[in-house]
Amino acid sequence: TTDSRVVYTTGASPNMTLFYYNPLSGYAREIDNGGLSSTDVKVNTANLVFYETGVGGQSDIYYYDATEDDRFAVGTDARDEQILAVLPNGACVFSRVGAGGEADLFYFKVGTGLVEIGFDMTALATRNKVYNGNGSNSEVVFTATNGSNREIYAWDPATGQTATVVSGSDNVYDGIGDGNEVVYHTIVSGTDHDVFYYEDRKS
């Protein structure tokens, strides 16, 4: 953490235990006892510890707040959830298996709550979504599969709106530039790839 605490696990999957250790006091606080199957643990800018814990063969997501010395639920749906990232604004991004078996993306921030990423575009509802990266203002870039095409989108948590980076072709995300430019390449053929970047003038 930014204040030199250490988050670690003991044991073996799927029964790992999560601890929060304070080197000043030498005290290790047990956060979750024996429920972790994954070391997908992430700490945000406010030192909140986001982690997955197993329930009935699938994972739910919680966070631990050391100032409150308590844990809080983030995602406890009956379908599997997986942590993907924490953003510069302290939010957590995670995936959840959708009703049709697709992967949906969700955003959680203390004080804001839980929001489905891309929910404002109804065409994305049943598409499989993959988290790609984030901008400096916590915009979330993701790929949504549409048949054989991989289409790239950018979701802004400040407005809840999704912008289309590129659609109607098969595209692969490559990275985000220092000015929040989304770099990607379009697969024209097996030997022909064209490289582009997308810039949101509002960023």
C-alpha positions in Angstrom: 0.0 0.0 0.0 1.1 3.7 -0.3 1.5 3.7 3.5 3.8 0.7 3.5 1.3 -2.0 4.7 1.7 -5.4 3.1 -1.1 -7.5 1.6 -0.4 -11.2 1.3 -1.9 -14.7 1.1 -1.1 -18.0 2.8 -2.1 -21.5 2.0 -3.0 -23.0 -1.4 -5.8 -22.5 -3.9 -8.7 -22.7 -3.5 -8.4 -22.2 0.3 -5.9 -19.3 0.6 -6.2 -16.8 3.5 -5.7 -13.1 2.9 -3.8 -10.9 5.4 -3.1 -7.2 5.9 0.2 -6.6 7.7 1.3 -3.4 9.5 5.1 -3.4 9.8 5.0 -0.7 12.4 3.0 -2.7 14.9 4.0 -6.1 13.6 0.3 -7.1 13.5 -1.2 -9.1 10.7 -5.0 -8.7 10.3 -6.8 -11.6 8.7 -9.1 -10.2 6.0 -10.6 -13.4 4.6 -10.2 -16.9 6.0 -9.7 -19.7 3.6 -11.9 -18.4 0.8 -9.5 -17.3 -1.9 -8.8 -19.4 -4.9 -6.9 -16.6 -6.7 -4.2 -14.0 -5.9 -6.1 -11.4 -7.9 -5.8 -8.8 -5.1 -5.5 -5.1 -6.0 -5.0 -2.1 -3.9 -6.4 1.3 -5.0 -5.1 4.8 -4.4 -7.0 5.1 -1.1 -5.4 1.8 0.0 -8.7 -0.2 -0.2 -7.9 -3.8 -0.8 -10.1 -5.5 -3.5 -10.1 -9.2 -3.7 -12.1 -12.3 -4.8 -13.4 -14.9 -2.4 -15.0 -18.2 -3.4 -18.7 -19.0 -2.8 -20.3 -22.2 -4.2 -17.6 -22.7 -6.8 -17.6 -19.1 -8.1 -16.0 -15.8 -7.0 -17.6 -12.8 -5.3 -15.7 -9.5 -4.9 -15.2 -7.5 -1.6 -12.9 -4.7 -0.5 -11.2 -4.2 2.9 -10.9 -0.8 4.4 -8.2 -0.6 7.1 -9.5 2.7 8.5 -12.8 1.0 9.2 -11.2 -2.4 9.9 -14.0 -4.1 8.0 -14.8 -5.6 4.6 -17.6 -4.6 2.3 -19.3 -6.3 -0.6 -18.7 -5.1 -4.2 -20.1 -7.9 -6.3 -22.0 -10.9 -4.9 -24.0 -12.1 -7.9 -24.7 -15.8 -8.2 -22.6 -15.8 -11.3 -18.8 -15.7 -11.3 -17.0 -12.3 -10.9 -13.3 -11.6 -11.5 -11.2 -8.5 -10.6 -9.5 -6.9 -13.6 -8.1 -3.5 -12.5 -8.2 -0.5 -10.2 -8.4 2.9 -11.8 -6.6 6.2 -11.0 -9.8 7.5 -9.4 -9.8 4.5 -7.0 -12.6 2.6 -8.7 -12.4 -1.2 -9.4 -13.2 -2.8 -12.7 -14.4 -6.4 -12.7 -16.1 -8.9 -15.0 -19.3 -10.9 -14.4 -20.7 -13.8 -16.4 -23.8 -12.5 -18.1 -27.2 -14.2 -18.5 -26.2 -15.5 -21.9 -22.7 -16.7 -20.8 -21.0 -13.5 -22.1 -18.5 -11.5 -20.0 -19.9 -8.2 -18.9 -17.9 -5.4 -17.3 -18.7 -3.5 -14.1 -17.3 -0.4 -12.4 -17.4 0.1 -8.6 -16.3 3.2 -6.7 -17.0 4.0 -3.1 -19.5 6.8 -2.9 -20.8 6.0 -6.5 -21.7 2.4 -6.3 -21.9 -0.3 -9.0 -22.3 0.6 -12.7 -22.3 -1.7 -15.7 -19.8 -0.5 -18.3 -21.3 0.1 -21.7 -24.9 -0.2 -20.4 -25.9 2.9 -22.3 -25.3 1.1 -25.7 -28.1 -1.6 -25.9 -26.3 -3.3 -28.8 -23.5 -4.3 -26.4 -25.7 -6.1 -23.9 -25.1 -9.6 -25.2 -21.6 -9.2 -26.5 -18.5 -10.6 -24.8 -16.5 -7.8 -23.4 -12.8 -7.7 -22.5 -11.1 -5.0 -20.5 -8.2 -3.5 -22.4 -6.9 -0.6 -20.3 -7.7 2.8 -18.9 -6.9 6.5 -19.4 -5.5 8.9 -16.9 -9.0 10.2 -16.2 -10.1 6.6 -15.5 -11.8 6.1 -18.8 -12.2 2.3 -19.5 -11.2 1.0 -22.9 -12.7 -2.4 -23.8 -13.2 -4.8 -26.7 -16.7 -6.2 -27.5 -17.0 -9.1 -29.9 -19.6 -8.8 -32.6 -19.6 -12.0 -34.6 -16.2 -12.3 -36.1 -15.4 -8.6 -35.4 -13.6 -7.3 -32.4 -14.8 -3.7 -31.8 -13.2 -1.2 -29.4 -15.0 1.2 -27.1 -14.2 3.8 -24.4 -16.5 4.3 -21.4 -16.3 7.5 -19.4 -17.3 7.1 -15.7 -17.8 10.8 -15.3 -20.7 10.8 -17.8 -21.6 7.1 -18.0 -21.4 7.3 -21.8 -19.6 5.0 -24.2 -17.8 6.2 -27.3 -17.1 4.0 -30.3 -13.3 3.8 -31.0 -13.7 1.5 -34.0 -16.4 -0.9 -35.2 -17.4 -2.9 -38.3 -14.0 -4.6 -38.6 -11.7 -6.9 -36.7 -9.5 -4.9 -34.4 -6.9 -5.5 -31.7 -6.1 -3.1 -28.9 -2.4 -2.2 -28.6 -2.1 0.4 -25.8 -2.9 3.9 -24.6 -0.6 6.8 -25.2 0.5 9.5 -22.7 -2.3 11.8 -24.1 -5.0 9.0 -23.7 -4.8 8.1 -27.4 -6.1 4.6 -27.9 -3.7 2.7 -30.2 -5.0 -0.3 -32.1 -4.6 -2.2 -35.4 -7.2 -3.5 -37.8 -6.7 -6.9 -39.3 -7.3 -6.6 -43.0 -5.9 -10.0 -43.8 -3.5 -12.5 -42.4 -0.6 -10.5 -43.7 -2.1 -7.0 -43.8 -2.6 -5.1 -40.5 -3.2 -1.3 -40.4 -2.3 0.7 -37.3 -4.4 3.6 -36.0 -4.9 5.7 -33.0 -8.1 7.3 -31.6 -8.0 10.5 -29.7 -10.9 11.9 -27.7 -10.6 15.7 -28.0 -12.3 16.1 -24.6 -9.6 14.2 -22.7 
